[in-house]
């Protein structure tokens, strides 16, 4: 099965398996708005690609403010992430 992390979390939720609170954003503005709604001390912005090792190459970032969430999302969307599980071209981080 080839699903994204957020899709796996939806499946877990359907079976009452506890998951951390989070939402999907398709733009930096939407991500910042979500961070403002989810009042926490920090947020994690994760690139959703079909490859492991995202955190080791900058695809997972901890944000301390909603403004950081905006910045990190803006920096990631539209780029490609190269990990040990991708080829040298990497996989696109897009809003779909």
PDB file of N, CA, C and O in Angstrom:
ATOM      1  N   UNK A   1       0.851  -1.170   0.000  1.00  0.00           N
ATOM      2  CA  UNK A   1       0.000   0.000   0.000  1.00  0.00           C
ATOM      3  C   UNK A   1       0.896   1.232   0.000  1.00  0.00           C
ATOM      4  O   UNK A   1       1.877   1.285   0.741  1.00  0.00           O
ATOM      5  N   UNK A   2       0.573   2.198  -0.804  1.00  0.00           N
ATOM      6  CA  UNK A   2       1.380   3.399  -0.950  1.00  0.00           C
ATOM      7  C   UNK A   2       0.522   4.613  -0.603  1.00  0.00           C
ATOM      8  O   UNK A   2      -0.110   5.205  -1.479  1.00  0.00           O
ATOM      9  N   UNK A   3       0.503   4.983   0.691  1.00  0.00           N
ATOM     10  CA  UNK A   3      -0.315   6.114   1.130  1.00  0.00           C
ATOM     11  C   UNK A   3       0.567   7.114   1.887  1.00  0.00           C
ATOM     12  O   UNK A   3       1.631   6.772   2.402  1.00  0.00           O
ATOM     13  N   UNK A   4       0.094   8.338   1.933  1.00  0.00           N
ATOM     14  CA  UNK A   4       0.786   9.383   2.676  1.00  0.00           C
ATOM     15  C   UNK A   4       0.498   9.228   4.164  1.00  0.00           C
ATOM     16  O   UNK A   4      -0.448   8.548   4.562  1.00  0.00           O
ATOM     17  N   UNK A   5       1.332   9.871   4.977  1.00  0.00           N
ATOM     18  CA  UNK A   5       1.156   9.835   6.427  1.00  0.00           C
ATOM     19  C   UNK A   5      -0.232  10.338   6.829  1.00  0.00           C
ATOM     20  O   UNK A   5      -0.888   9.730   7.676  1.00  0.00           O
ATOM     21  N   UNK A   6      -0.682  11.442   6.229  1.00  0.00           N
ATOM     22  CA  UNK A   6      -1.981  11.995   6.614  1.00  0.00           C
ATOM     23  C   UNK A   6      -3.117  11.022   6.273  1.00  0.00           C
ATOM     24  O   UNK A   6      -4.131  10.990   6.969  1.00  0.00           O
ATOM     25  N   UNK A   7      -2.954  10.234   5.213  1.00  0.00           N
ATOM     26  CA  UNK A   7      -3.969   9.251   4.854  1.00  0.00           C
ATOM     27  C   UNK A   7      -3.976   8.097   5.854  1.00  0.00           C
ATOM     28  O   UNK A   7      -5.038   7.580   6.200  1.00  0.00           O
ATOM     29  N   UNK A   8      -2.812   7.698   6.310  1.00  0.00           N
ATOM     30  CA  UNK A   8      -2.723   6.651   7.331  1.00  0.00           C
ATOM     31  C   UNK A   8      -3.383   7.119   8.623  1.00  0.00           C
ATOM     32  O   UNK A   8      -4.068   6.345   9.291  1.00  0.00           O
ATOM     33  N   UNK A   9      -3.175   8.382   8.972  1.00  0.00           N
ATOM     34  CA  UNK A   9      -3.793   8.923  10.182  1.00  0.00           C
ATOM     35  C   UNK A   9      -5.315   8.924  10.068  1.00  0.00           C
ATOM     36  O   UNK A   9      -6.010   8.675  11.053  1.00  0.00           O
ATOM     37  N   UNK A  10      -5.838   9.202   8.866  1.00  0.00           N
ATOM     38  CA  UNK A  10      -7.285   9.158   8.660  1.00  0.00           C
ATOM     39  C   UNK A  10      -7.815   7.738   8.885  1.00  0.00           C
ATOM     40  O   UNK A  10      -8.871   7.552   9.489  1.00  0.00           O
ATOM     41  N   UNK A  11      -7.078   6.746   8.399  1.00  0.00           N
ATOM     42  CA  UNK A  11      -7.476   5.357   8.624  1.00  0.00           C
ATOM     43  C   UNK A  11      -7.453   5.014  10.110  1.00  0.00           C
ATOM     44  O   UNK A  11      -8.382   4.386  10.618  1.00  0.00           O
ATOM     45  N   UNK A  12      -6.407   5.420  10.799  1.00  0.00           N
ATOM     46  CA  UNK A  12      -6.328   5.177  12.242  1.00  0.00           C
ATOM     47  C   UNK A  12      -7.522   5.806  12.949  1.00  0.00           C
ATOM     48  O   UNK A  12      -8.134   5.182  13.817  1.00  0.00           O
ATOM     49  N   UNK A  13      -7.847   7.017  12.585  1.00  0.00           N
ATOM     50  CA  UNK A  13      -8.956   7.735  13.204  1.00  0.00           C
ATOM     51  C   UNK A  13     -10.275   6.990  12.998  1.00  0.00           C
ATOM     52  O   UNK A  13     -11.117   6.952  13.895  1.00  0.00           O
ATOM     53  N   UNK A  14     -10.449   6.402  11.823  1.00  0.00           N
ATOM     54  CA  UNK A  14     -11.674   5.637  11.548  1.00  0.00           C
ATOM     55  C   UNK A  14     -11.839   4.454  12.491  1.00  0.00           C
ATOM     56  O   UNK A  14     -12.956   3.999  12.736  1.00  0.00           O
ATOM     57  N   UNK A  15     -10.725   3.959  13.019  1.00  0.00           N
ATOM     58  CA  UNK A  15     -10.767   2.811  13.921  1.00  0.00           C
ATOM     59  C   UNK A  15     -10.460   3.199  15.364  1.00  0.00           C
ATOM     60  O   UNK A  15     -10.064   2.357  16.169  1.00  0.00           O
ATOM     61  N   UNK A  16     -10.643   4.473  15.682  1.00  0.00           N
ATOM     62  CA  UNK A  16     -10.487   5.012  17.029  1.00  0.00           C
ATOM     63  C   UNK A  16      -9.085   4.811  17.594  1.00  0.00           C
ATOM     64  O   UNK A  16      -8.918   4.695  18.808  1.00  0.00           O
ATOM     65  N   UNK A  17      -8.090   4.768  16.736  1.00  0.00           N
ATOM     66  CA  UNK A  17      -6.700   4.698  17.177  1.00  0.00           C
ATOM     67  C   UNK A  17      -6.240   6.137  17.402  1.00  0.00           C
ATOM     68  O   UNK A  17      -6.352   6.962  16.495  1.00  0.00           O
ATOM     69  N   UNK A  18      -5.730   6.451  18.579  1.00  0.00           N
ATOM     70  CA  UNK A  18      -5.327   7.840  18.867  1.00  0.00           C
ATOM     71  C   UNK A  18      -4.233   8.331  17.919  1.00  0.00           C
ATOM     72  O   UNK A  18      -3.278   7.615  17.617  1.00  0.00           O
ATOM     73  N   UNK A  19      -4.399   9.563  17.464  1.00  0.00           N
ATOM     74  CA  UNK A  19      -3.405  10.209  16.595  1.00  0.00           C
ATOM     75  C   UNK A  19      -3.217  11.647  17.068  1.00  0.00           C
ATOM     76  O   UNK A  19      -4.120  12.218  17.678  1.00  0.00           O
ATOM     77  N   UNK A  20      -2.059  12.235  16.796  1.00  0.00           N
ATOM     78  CA  UNK A  20      -1.868  13.645  17.146  1.00  0.00           C
ATOM     79  C   UNK A  20      -2.790  14.533  16.312  1.00  0.00           C
ATOM     80  O   UNK A  20      -3.110  14.215  15.166  1.00  0.00           O
ATOM     81  N   UNK A  21      -3.207  15.639  16.901  1.00  0.00           N
ATOM     82  CA  UNK A  21      -4.068  16.581  16.184  1.00  0.00           C
ATOM     83  C   UNK A  21      -3.272  17.231  15.056  1.00  0.00           C
ATOM     84  O   UNK A  21      -2.117  17.613  15.242  1.00  0.00           O
ATOM     85  N   UNK A  22      -3.882  17.351  13.911  1.00  0.00           N
ATOM     86  CA  UNK A  22      -3.233  17.983  12.784  1.00  0.00           C
ATOM     87  C   UNK A  22      -4.180  18.144  11.625  1.00  0.00           C
ATOM     88  O   UNK A  22      -5.275  17.581  11.614  1.00  0.00           O
ATOM     89  N   UNK A  23      -3.756  18.909  10.660  1.00  0.00           N
ATOM     90  CA  UNK A  23      -4.569  19.143   9.463  1.00  0.00           C
ATOM     91  C   UNK A  23      -3.682  19.232   8.237  1.00  0.00           C
ATOM     92  O   UNK A  23      -2.465  19.378   8.346  1.00  0.00           O
ATOM     93  N   UNK A  24      -4.295  19.145   7.082  1.00  0.00           N
ATOM     94  CA  UNK A  24      -3.601  19.219   5.808  1.00  0.00           C
ATOM     95  C   UNK A  24      -3.749  20.636   5.259  1.00  0.00           C
ATOM     96  O   UNK A  24      -4.841  21.204   5.271  1.00  0.00           O
ATOM     97  N   UNK A  25      -2.648  21.196   4.779  1.00  0.00           N
ATOM     98  CA  UNK A  25      -2.684  22.519   4.162  1.00  0.00           C
ATOM     99  C   UNK A  25      -2.141  22.405   2.747  1.00  0.00           C
ATOM    100  O   UNK A  25      -1.199  21.657   2.485  1.00  0.00           O
ATOM    101  N   UNK A  26      -2.743  23.150   1.851  1.00  0.00           N
ATOM    102  CA  UNK A  26      -2.290  23.142   0.454  1.00  0.00           C
ATOM    103  C   UNK A  26      -1.635  24.459   0.046  1.00  0.00           C
ATOM    104  O   UNK A  26      -1.279  24.652  -1.117  1.00  0.00           O
ATOM    105  N   UNK A  27      -1.481  25.363   1.013  1.00  0.00           N
ATOM    106  CA  UNK A  27      -0.789  26.628   0.755  1.00  0.00           C
ATOM    107  C   UNK A  27      -0.198  27.130   2.068  1.00  0.00           C
ATOM    108  O   UNK A  27      -0.599  26.697   3.148  1.00  0.00           O
ATOM    109  N   UNK A  28       0.747  28.036   1.961  1.00  0.00           N
ATOM    110  CA  UNK A  28       1.367  28.609   3.153  1.00  0.00           C
ATOM    111  C   UNK A  28       0.358  29.421   3.967  1.00  0.00           C
ATOM    112  O   UNK A  28       0.388  29.405   5.197  1.00  0.00           O
ATOM    113  N   UNK A  29      -0.527  30.124   3.276  1.00  0.00           N
ATOM    114  CA  UNK A  29      -1.547  30.918   3.977  1.00  0.00           C
ATOM    115  C   UNK A  29      -2.481  29.994   4.758  1.00  0.00           C
ATOM    116  O   UNK A  29      -2.821  30.277   5.907  1.00  0.00           O
ATOM    117  N   UNK A  30      -2.890  28.899   4.138  1.00  0.00           N
ATOM    118  CA  UNK A  30      -3.764  27.942   4.813  1.00  0.00           C
ATOM    119  C   UNK A  30      -3.045  27.304   6.008  1.00  0.00           C
ATOM    120  O   UNK A  30      -3.659  27.098   7.055  1.00  0.00           O
ATOM    121  N   UNK A  31      -1.780  26.996   5.867  1.00  0.00           N
ATOM    122  CA  UNK A  31      -1.011  26.398   6.962  1.00  0.00           C
ATOM    123  C   UNK A  31      -0.921  27.349   8.151  1.00  0.00           C
ATOM    124  O   UNK A  31      -1.083  26.933   9.299  1.00  0.00           O
ATOM    125  N   UNK A  32      -0.664  28.616   7.878  1.00  0.00           N
ATOM    126  CA  UNK A  32      -0.583  29.612   8.946  1.00  0.00           C
ATOM    127  C   UNK A  32      -1.929  29.744   9.659  1.00  0.00           C
ATOM    128  O   UNK A  32      -1.973  29.832  10.886  1.00  0.00           O
ATOM    129  N   UNK A  33      -3.014  29.757   8.908  1.00  0.00           N
ATOM    130  CA  UNK A  33      -4.351  29.857   9.496  1.00  0.00           C
ATOM    131  C   UNK A  33      -4.635  28.651  10.395  1.00  0.00           C
ATOM    132  O   UNK A  33      -5.184  28.805  11.485  1.00  0.00           O
ATOM    133  N   UNK A  34      -4.265  27.462   9.942  1.00  0.00           N
ATOM    134  CA  UNK A  34      -4.455  26.255  10.743  1.00  0.00           C
ATOM    135  C   UNK A  34      -3.663  26.346  12.043  1.00  0.00           C
ATOM    136  O   UNK A  34      -4.169  25.990  13.107  1.00  0.00           O
ATOM    137  N   UNK A  35      -2.420  26.825  11.959  1.00  0.00           N
ATOM    138  CA  UNK A  35      -1.588  26.971  13.164  1.00  0.00           C
ATOM    139  C   UNK A  35      -2.234  27.938  14.152  1.00  0.00           C
ATOM    140  O   UNK A  35      -2.178  27.722  15.363  1.00  0.00           O
ATOM    141  N   UNK A  36      -2.837  28.989  13.642  1.00  0.00           N
ATOM    142  CA  UNK A  36      -3.506  29.957  14.519  1.00  0.00           C
ATOM    143  C   UNK A  36      -4.723  29.323  15.195  1.00  0.00           C
ATOM    144  O   UNK A  36      -5.041  29.654  16.337  1.00  0.00           O
ATOM    145  N   UNK A  37      -5.400  28.420  14.499  1.00  0.00           N
ATOM    146  CA  UNK A  37      -6.575  27.745  15.059  1.00  0.00           C
ATOM    147  C   UNK A  37      -6.190  26.657  16.062  1.00  0.00           C
ATOM    148  O   UNK A  37      -6.882  26.450  17.059  1.00  0.00           O
ATOM    149  N   UNK A  38      -5.080  25.965  15.790  1.00  0.00           N
ATOM    150  CA  UNK A  38      -4.588  24.921  16.691  1.00  0.00           C
ATOM    151  C   UNK A  38      -3.597  25.570  17.650  1.00  0.00           C
ATOM    152  O   UNK A  38      -2.393  25.584  17.391  1.00  0.00           O
ATOM    153  N   UNK A  39      -4.092  26.095  18.731  1.00  0.00           N
ATOM    154  CA  UNK A  39      -3.244  26.854  19.645  1.00  0.00           C
ATOM    155  C   UNK A  39      -2.340  25.909  20.442  1.00  0.00           C
ATOM    156  O   UNK A  39      -2.746  25.337  21.454  1.00  0.00           O
ATOM    157  N   UNK A  40      -1.126  25.767  19.965  1.00  0.00           N
ATOM    158  CA  UNK A  40      -0.115  24.939  20.615  1.00  0.00           C
ATOM    159  C   UNK A  40       1.145  25.768  20.804  1.00  0.00           C
ATOM    160  O   UNK A  40       1.239  26.891  20.309  1.00  0.00           O
ATOM    161  N   UNK A  41       2.115  25.209  21.524  1.00  0.00           N
ATOM    162  CA  UNK A  41       3.390  25.897  21.709  1.00  0.00           C
ATOM    163  C   UNK A  41       4.286  25.772  20.488  1.00  0.00           C
ATOM    164  O   UNK A  41       5.152  26.616  20.256  1.00  0.00           O
ATOM    165  N   UNK A  42       4.077  24.711  19.702  1.00  0.00           N
ATOM    166  CA  UNK A  42       4.840  24.524  18.473  1.00  0.00           C
ATOM    167  C   UNK A  42       4.034  23.650  17.516  1.00  0.00           C
ATOM    168  O   UNK A  42       3.065  23.003  17.915  1.00  0.00           O
ATOM    169  N   UNK A  43       4.444  23.638  16.258  1.00  0.00           N
ATOM    170  CA  UNK A  43       3.776  22.873  15.211  1.00  0.00           C
ATOM    171  C   UNK A  43       4.839  22.171  14.386  1.00  0.00           C
ATOM    172  O   UNK A  43       5.992  22.599  14.362  1.00  0.00           O
ATOM    173  N   UNK A  44       4.459  21.093  13.711  1.00  0.00           N
ATOM    174  CA  UNK A  44       5.382  20.382  12.838  1.00  0.00           C
ATOM    175  C   UNK A  44       4.847  20.467  11.408  1.00  0.00           C
ATOM    176  O   UNK A  44       3.715  20.071  11.132  1.00  0.00           O
ATOM    177  N   UNK A  45       5.669  20.984  10.516  1.00  0.00           N
ATOM    178  CA  UNK A  45       5.338  21.079   9.097  1.00  0.00           C
ATOM    179  C   UNK A  45       6.044  19.915   8.411  1.00  0.00           C
ATOM    180  O   UNK A  45       7.267  19.796   8.483  1.00  0.00           O
ATOM    181  N   UNK A  46       5.259  19.046   7.738  1.00  0.00           N
ATOM    182  CA  UNK A  46       5.823  17.862   7.106  1.00  0.00           C
ATOM    183  C   UNK A  46       5.492  17.820   5.617  1.00  0.00           C
ATOM    184  O   UNK A  46       4.334  17.958   5.222  1.00  0.00           O
ATOM    185  N   UNK A  47       6.508  17.630   4.811  1.00  0.00           N
ATOM    186  CA  UNK A  47       6.307  17.422   3.382  1.00  0.00           C
ATOM    187  C   UNK A  47       5.720  16.033   3.200  1.00  0.00           C
ATOM    188  O   UNK A  47       6.238  15.062   3.752  1.00  0.00           O
ATOM    189  N   UNK A  48       4.653  15.929   2.436  1.00  0.00           N
ATOM    190  CA  UNK A  48       4.011  14.634   2.205  1.00  0.00           C
ATOM    191  C   UNK A  48       4.464  14.070   0.861  1.00  0.00           C
ATOM    192  O   UNK A  48       3.905  14.386  -0.190  1.00  0.00           O
ATOM    193  N   UNK A  49       5.497  13.222   0.927  1.00  0.00           N
ATOM    194  CA  UNK A  49       5.972  12.512  -0.264  1.00  0.00           C
ATOM    195  C   UNK A  49       6.050  11.035   0.085  1.00  0.00           C
ATOM    196  O   UNK A  49       6.078  10.674   1.261  1.00  0.00           O
ATOM    197  N   UNK A  50       6.085  10.187  -0.922  1.00  0.00           N
ATOM    198  CA  UNK A  50       6.186   8.749  -0.705  1.00  0.00           C
ATOM    199  C   UNK A  50       7.646   8.333  -0.581  1.00  0.00           C
ATOM    200  O   UNK A  50       8.194   7.686  -1.474  1.00  0.00           O
ATOM    201  N   UNK A  51       8.270   8.708   0.530  1.00  0.00           N
ATOM    202  CA  UNK A  51       9.656   8.321   0.806  1.00  0.00           C
ATOM    203  C   UNK A  51       9.941   8.557   2.278  1.00  0.00           C
ATOM    204  O   UNK A  51       9.442   9.512   2.873  1.00  0.00           O
ATOM    205  N   UNK A  52      10.733   7.697   2.852  1.00  0.00           N
ATOM    206  CA  UNK A  52      11.170   7.878   4.227  1.00  0.00           C
ATOM    207  C   UNK A  52      12.383   8.795   4.266  1.00  0.00           C
ATOM    208  O   UNK A  52      12.960   9.126   3.230  1.00  0.00           O
ATOM    209  N   UNK A  53      12.761   9.197   5.464  1.00  0.00           N
ATOM    210  CA  UNK A  53      13.927  10.045   5.628  1.00  0.00           C
ATOM    211  C   UNK A  53      13.681  11.513   5.375  1.00  0.00           C
ATOM    212  O   UNK A  53      14.627  12.280   5.194  1.00  0.00           O
ATOM    213  N   UNK A  54      12.417  11.918   5.360  1.00  0.00           N
ATOM    214  CA  UNK A  54      12.094  13.328   5.088  1.00  0.00           C
ATOM    215  C   UNK A  54      12.738  14.270   6.086  1.00  0.00           C
ATOM    216  O   UNK A  54      13.238  15.334   5.721  1.00  0.00           O
ATOM    217  N   UNK A  55      12.723  13.870   7.352  1.00  0.00           N
ATOM    218  CA  UNK A  55      13.271  14.731   8.398  1.00  0.00           C
ATOM    219  C   UNK A  55      14.765  14.955   8.269  1.00  0.00           C
ATOM    220  O   UNK A  55      15.271  16.014   8.640  1.00  0.00           O
ATOM    221  N   UNK A  56      15.465  13.977   7.754  1.00  0.00           N
ATOM    222  CA  UNK A  56      16.919  14.083   7.631  1.00  0.00           C
ATOM    223  C   UNK A  56      17.357  15.042   6.529  1.00  0.00           C
ATOM    224  O   UNK A  56      18.501  15.498   6.522  1.00  0.00           O
ATOM    225  N   UNK A  57      16.457  15.351   5.601  1.00  0.00           N
ATOM    226  CA  UNK A  57      16.821  16.218   4.472  1.00  0.00           C
ATOM    227  C   UNK A  57      15.998  17.510   4.424  1.00  0.00           C
ATOM    228  O   UNK A  57      15.937  18.169   3.386  1.00  0.00           O
ATOM    229  N   UNK A  58      15.364  17.873   5.548  1.00  0.00           N
ATOM    230  CA  UNK A  58      14.660  19.151   5.619  1.00  0.00           C
ATOM    231  C   UNK A  58      13.184  19.114   5.288  1.00  0.00           C
ATOM    232  O   UNK A  58      12.559  20.166   5.157  1.00  0.00           O
ATOM    233  N   UNK A  59      12.605  17.921   5.147  1.00  0.00           N
ATOM    234  CA  UNK A  59      11.186  17.822   4.821  1.00  0.00           C
ATOM    235  C   UNK A  59      10.266  17.807   6.025  1.00  0.00           C
ATOM    236  O   UNK A  59       9.047  17.728   5.873  1.00  0.00           O
ATOM    237  N   UNK A  60      10.839  17.883   7.229  1.00  0.00           N
ATOM    238  CA  UNK A  60      10.068  17.967   8.468  1.00  0.00           C
ATOM    239  C   UNK A  60      10.699  19.086   9.291  1.00  0.00           C
ATOM    240  O   UNK A  60      11.889  19.048   9.605  1.00  0.00           O
ATOM    241  N   UNK A  61       9.883  20.083   9.634  1.00  0.00           N
ATOM    242  CA  UNK A  61      10.410  21.245  10.356  1.00  0.00           C
ATOM    243  C   UNK A  61       9.515  21.572  11.547  1.00  0.00           C
ATOM    244  O   UNK A  61       8.290  21.506  11.446  1.00  0.00           O
ATOM    245  N   UNK A  62      10.125  21.920  12.666  1.00  0.00           N
ATOM    246  CA  UNK A  62       9.387  22.325  13.861  1.00  0.00           C
ATOM    247  C   UNK A  62       9.280  23.844  13.852  1.00  0.00           C
ATOM    248  O   UNK A  62      10.284  24.552  13.769  1.00  0.00           O
ATOM    249  N   UNK A  63       8.052  24.329  13.938  1.00  0.00           N
ATOM    250  CA  UNK A  63       7.778  25.764  13.911  1.00  0.00           C
ATOM    251  C   UNK A  63       7.375  26.231  15.307  1.00  0.00           C
ATOM    252  O   UNK A  63       6.590  25.572  15.989  1.00  0.00           O
ATOM    253  N   UNK A  64       7.911  27.352  15.717  1.00  0.00           N
ATOM    254  CA  UNK A  64       7.608  27.910  17.042  1.00  0.00           C
ATOM    255  C   UNK A  64       6.472  28.928  17.002  1.00  0.00           C
ATOM    256  O   UNK A  64       5.860  29.219  18.031  1.00  0.00           O
ATOM    257  N   UNK A  65       6.188  29.475  15.810  1.00  0.00           N
ATOM    258  CA  UNK A  65       5.129  30.480  15.668  1.00  0.00           C
ATOM    259  C   UNK A  65       4.322  30.183  14.405  1.00  0.00           C
ATOM    260  O   UNK A  65       4.823  29.511  13.503  1.00  0.00           O
ATOM    261  N   UNK A  66       3.087  30.668  14.325  1.00  0.00           N
ATOM    262  CA  UNK A  66       2.340  30.522  13.077  1.00  0.00           C
ATOM    263  C   UNK A  66       3.065  31.150  11.884  1.00  0.00           C
ATOM    264  O   UNK A  66       2.935  30.672  10.757  1.00  0.00           O
ATOM    265  N   UNK A  67       3.826  32.219  12.130  1.00  0.00           N
ATOM    266  CA  UNK A  67       4.607  32.838  11.059  1.00  0.00           C
ATOM    267  C   UNK A  67       5.678  31.874  10.541  1.00  0.00           C
ATOM    268  O   UNK A  67       5.940  31.817   9.339  1.00  0.00           O
ATOM    269  N   UNK A  68       6.301  31.111  11.462  1.00  0.00           N
ATOM    270  CA  UNK A  68       7.264  30.075  11.052  1.00  0.00           C
ATOM    271  C   UNK A  68       6.572  29.010  10.203  1.00  0.00           C
ATOM    272  O   UNK A  68       7.140  28.527   9.224  1.00  0.00           O
ATOM    273  N   UNK A  69       5.355  28.647  10.577  1.00  0.00           N
ATOM    274  CA  UNK A  69       4.592  27.654   9.803  1.00  0.00           C
ATOM    275  C   UNK A  69       4.427  28.156   8.371  1.00  0.00           C
ATOM    276  O   UNK A  69       4.638  27.410   7.415  1.00  0.00           O
ATOM    277  N   UNK A  70       4.051  29.418   8.230  1.00  0.00           N
ATOM    278  CA  UNK A  70       3.913  30.020   6.904  1.00  0.00           C
ATOM    279  C   UNK A  70       5.227  29.926   6.134  1.00  0.00           C
ATOM    280  O   UNK A  70       5.254  29.465   4.992  1.00  0.00           O
ATOM    281  N   UNK A  71       6.307  30.362   6.762  1.00  0.00           N
ATOM    282  CA  UNK A  71       7.618  30.396   6.101  1.00  0.00           C
ATOM    283  C   UNK A  71       8.054  29.004   5.655  1.00  0.00           C
ATOM    284  O   UNK A  71       8.455  28.815   4.507  1.00  0.00           O
ATOM    285  N   UNK A  72       7.977  28.023   6.568  1.00  0.00           N
ATOM    286  CA  UNK A  72       8.414  26.667   6.237  1.00  0.00           C
ATOM    287  C   UNK A  72       7.563  26.063   5.120  1.00  0.00           C
ATOM    288  O   UNK A  72       8.086  25.414   4.214  1.00  0.00           O
ATOM    289  N   UNK A  73       6.259  26.277   5.189  1.00  0.00           N
ATOM    290  CA  UNK A  73       5.370  25.750   4.154  1.00  0.00           C
ATOM    291  C   UNK A  73       5.675  26.393   2.808  1.00  0.00           C
ATOM    292  O   UNK A  73       5.739  25.717   1.782  1.00  0.00           O
ATOM    293  N   UNK A  74       5.860  27.701   2.828  1.00  0.00           N
ATOM    294  CA  UNK A  74       6.195  28.440   1.601  1.00  0.00           C
ATOM    295  C   UNK A  74       7.504  27.929   0.998  1.00  0.00           C
ATOM    296  O   UNK A  74       7.616  27.788  -0.220  1.00  0.00           O
ATOM    297  N   UNK A  75       8.494  27.651   1.854  1.00  0.00           N
ATOM    298  CA  UNK A  75       9.792  27.159   1.383  1.00  0.00           C
ATOM    299  C   UNK A  75       9.691  25.748   0.791  1.00  0.00           C
ATOM    300  O   UNK A  75      10.413  25.431  -0.155  1.00  0.00           O
ATOM    301  N   UNK A  76       8.812  24.898   1.327  1.00  0.00           N
ATOM    302  CA  UNK A  76       8.715  23.507   0.889  1.00  0.00           C
ATOM    303  C   UNK A  76       7.851  23.319  -0.360  1.00  0.00           C
ATOM    304  O   UNK A  76       8.251  22.620  -1.291  1.00  0.00           O
ATOM    305  N   UNK A  77       6.674  23.937  -0.384  1.00  0.00           N
ATOM    306  CA  UNK A  77       5.757  23.721  -1.504  1.00  0.00           C
ATOM    307  C   UNK A  77       6.388  24.143  -2.824  1.00  0.00           C
ATOM    308  O   UNK A  77       6.977  25.219  -2.931  1.00  0.00           O
ATOM    309  N   UNK A  78       6.256  23.293  -3.813  1.00  0.00           N
ATOM    310  CA  UNK A  78       6.775  23.592  -5.137  1.00  0.00           C
ATOM    311  C   UNK A  78       8.212  23.143  -5.349  1.00  0.00           C
ATOM    312  O   UNK A  78       8.758  23.309  -6.440  1.00  0.00           O
ATOM    313  N   UNK A  79       8.837  22.572  -4.311  1.00  0.00           N
ATOM    314  CA  UNK A  79      10.211  22.078  -4.458  1.00  0.00           C
ATOM    315  C   UNK A  79      10.182  20.555  -4.583  1.00  0.00           C
ATOM    316  O   UNK A  79       9.117  19.938  -4.606  1.00  0.00           O
ATOM    317  N   UNK A  80      11.356  19.972  -4.663  1.00  0.00           N
ATOM    318  CA  UNK A  80      11.504  18.515  -4.731  1.00  0.00           C
ATOM    319  C   UNK A  80      12.364  18.081  -3.555  1.00  0.00           C
ATOM    320  O   UNK A  80      13.310  18.773  -3.179  1.00  0.00           O
ATOM    321  N   UNK A  81      12.033  16.935  -2.976  1.00  0.00           N
ATOM    322  CA  UNK A  81      12.776  16.416  -1.837  1.00  0.00           C
ATOM    323  C   UNK A  81      13.524  15.159  -2.267  1.00  0.00           C
ATOM    324  O   UNK A  81      12.935  14.210  -2.782  1.00  0.00           O
ATOM    325  N   UNK A  82      14.830  15.177  -2.043  1.00  0.00           N
ATOM    326  CA  UNK A  82      15.679  14.033  -2.377  1.00  0.00           C
ATOM    327  C   UNK A  82      16.067  13.336  -1.080  1.00  0.00           C
ATOM    328  O   UNK A  82      16.682  13.952  -0.209  1.00  0.00           O
ATOM    329  N   UNK A  83      15.715  12.054  -0.939  1.00  0.00           N
ATOM    330  CA  UNK A  83      16.078  11.251   0.223  1.00  0.00           C
ATOM    331  C   UNK A  83      16.785   9.990  -0.255  1.00  0.00           C
ATOM    332  O   UNK A  83      16.961   9.786  -1.456  1.00  0.00           O
ATOM    333  N   UNK A  84      17.187   9.149   0.687  1.00  0.00           N
ATOM    334  CA  UNK A  84      17.815   7.876   0.333  1.00  0.00           C
ATOM    335  C   UNK A  84      16.858   6.967  -0.433  1.00  0.00           C
ATOM    336  O   UNK A  84      17.290   6.040  -1.117  1.00  0.00           O
ATOM    337  N   UNK A  85      15.559   7.235  -0.319  1.00  0.00           N
ATOM    338  CA  UNK A  85      14.563   6.395  -0.978  1.00  0.00           C
ATOM    339  C   UNK A  85      14.069   6.968  -2.305  1.00  0.00           C
ATOM    340  O   UNK A  85      13.146   6.422  -2.909  1.00  0.00           O
ATOM    341  N   UNK A  86      14.671   8.055  -2.758  1.00  0.00           N
ATOM    342  CA  UNK A  86      14.293   8.629  -4.059  1.00  0.00           C
ATOM    343  C   UNK A  86      15.507   8.583  -4.976  1.00  0.00           C
ATOM    344  O   UNK A  86      16.619   8.284  -4.540  1.00  0.00           O
ATOM    345  N   UNK A  87      15.280   8.880  -6.247  1.00  0.00           N
ATOM    346  CA  UNK A  87      16.427   9.030  -7.150  1.00  0.00           C
ATOM    347  C   UNK A  87      16.996  10.432  -6.955  1.00  0.00           C
ATOM    348  O   UNK A  87      16.543  11.167  -6.078  1.00  0.00           O
ATOM    349  N   UNK A  88      17.970  10.801  -7.751  1.00  0.00           N
ATOM    350  CA  UNK A  88      18.647  12.098  -7.593  1.00  0.00           C
ATOM    351  C   UNK A  88      17.745  13.283  -7.953  1.00  0.00           C
ATOM    352  O   UNK A  88      18.056  14.421  -7.603  1.00  0.00           O
ATOM    353  N   UNK A  89      16.645  13.031  -8.641  1.00  0.00           N
ATOM    354  CA  UNK A  89      15.700  14.093  -8.988  1.00  0.00           C
ATOM    355  C   UNK A  89      14.755  14.386  -7.823  1.00  0.00           C
ATOM    356  O   UNK A  89      14.251  15.501  -7.689  1.00  0.00           O
ATOM    357  N   UNK A  90      14.519  13.378  -6.985  1.00  0.00           N
ATOM    358  CA  UNK A  90      13.634  13.544  -5.841  1.00  0.00           C
ATOM    359  C   UNK A  90      12.164  13.472  -6.212  1.00  0.00           C
ATOM    360  O   UNK A  90      11.807  13.158  -7.347  1.00  0.00           O
ATOM    361  N   UNK A  91      11.336  13.763  -5.250  1.00  0.00           N
ATOM    362  CA  UNK A  91       9.886  13.767  -5.449  1.00  0.00           C
ATOM    363  C   UNK A  91       9.326  15.158  -5.193  1.00  0.00           C
ATOM    364  O   UNK A  91       9.809  15.878  -4.318  1.00  0.00           O
ATOM    365  N   UNK A  92       8.302  15.537  -5.963  1.00  0.00           N
ATOM    366  CA  UNK A  92       7.746  16.899  -5.813  1.00  0.00           C
ATOM    367  C   UNK A  92       6.929  17.046  -4.530  1.00  0.00           C
ATOM    368  O   UNK A  92       6.184  16.152  -4.129  1.00  0.00           O
ATOM    369  N   UNK A  93       7.099  18.197  -3.912  1.00  0.00           N
ATOM    370  CA  UNK A  93       6.246  18.585  -2.788  1.00  0.00           C
ATOM    371  C   UNK A  93       5.234  19.558  -3.374  1.00  0.00           C
ATOM    372  O   UNK A  93       5.548  20.721  -3.628  1.00  0.00           O
ATOM    373  N   UNK A  94       4.028  19.075  -3.582  1.00  0.00           N
ATOM    374  CA  UNK A  94       3.033  19.946  -4.185  1.00  0.00           C
ATOM    375  C   UNK A  94       1.796  20.016  -3.299  1.00  0.00           C
ATOM    376  O   UNK A  94       1.750  19.404  -2.232  1.00  0.00           O
ATOM    377  N   UNK A  95       0.824  20.742  -3.736  1.00  0.00           N
ATOM    378  CA  UNK A  95      -0.374  20.996  -2.937  1.00  0.00           C
ATOM    379  C   UNK A  95      -1.492  20.002  -3.209  1.00  0.00           C
ATOM    380  O   UNK A  95      -2.619  20.211  -2.758  1.00  0.00           O
ATOM    381  N   UNK A  96      -1.208  18.924  -3.936  1.00  0.00           N
ATOM    382  CA  UNK A  96      -2.263  17.943  -4.224  1.00  0.00           C
ATOM    383  C   UNK A  96      -2.305  16.855  -3.187  1.00  0.00           C
ATOM    384  O   UNK A  96      -3.133  15.948  -3.277  1.00  0.00           O
TER     385      UNK A  96
END
